[in-house]
């Protein structure tokens, strides 16, 4: 059902699902193909409010990245 809703949302706006994901990821990471500063801010806010943004797993990778390695 979610796949159908995603396909419909993209189709209504003339996007492929790949284009939607590409644009969202670009905004989330501040990439080359960002849609603007507001979009970057909202994508970051969405990520930080999700469970994985609020409560990251205490892994070795998490530790190393937080300390600049």
C-alpha positions in Angstrom: 0.0 0.0 0.0 2.8 2.4 0.8 4.5 1.7 -2.6 1.2 2.5 -4.3 0.8 5.8 -2.4 4.5 6.7 -3.2 4.0 5.9 -6.9 0.8 8.0 -7.0 2.4 11.0 -5.2 5.3 10.9 -7.6 3.1 10.4 -10.6 0.9 13.4 -9.7 3.9 15.6 -9.7 5.7 14.2 -12.8 8.5 12.6 -10.8 10.0 9.1 -10.8 10.5 7.5 -7.4 14.2 7.7 -8.0 14.1 11.4 -8.6 12.2 12.0 -5.4 14.7 9.9 -3.4 17.6 11.7 -5.1 16.2 15.1 -4.3 15.4 14.2 -0.7 18.8 12.7 -0.1 20.5 15.7 -1.7 18.6 18.0 0.8 19.3 15.7 3.8 23.1 15.7 3.2 23.4 19.2 1.7 24.5 17.7 -1.6 25.2 19.1 -4.9 21.6 18.9 -6.0 19.9 20.5 -3.0 16.6 22.3 -3.5 17.5 25.2 -1.2 18.2 26.1 2.4 14.7 25.6 3.7 14.5 22.2 2.1 17.8 21.2 3.7 16.6 22.5 7.1 13.3 20.6 6.9 15.0 17.4 5.8 17.5 17.7 8.7 14.6 18.4 11.2 12.8 15.3 9.9 15.8 13.1 10.4 16.6 14.5 13.9 13.0 13.9 15.0 12.9 10.2 13.9 13.8 7.5 16.4 17.1 6.9 14.6 18.1 10.6 14.8 17.1 11.0 18.4 18.4 7.7 19.8 21.4 6.6 17.7 22.9 3.2 18.5 26.1 3.5 20.6 28.3 1.7 18.0 32.0 2.0 17.3 31.2 3.8 14.0 29.0 6.3 15.9 31.7 6.9 18.4 34.4 7.4 15.8 32.3 9.7 13.6 31.3 11.9 16.6 34.9 12.3 17.6 36.0 13.3 14.1 37.7 10.1 12.9 
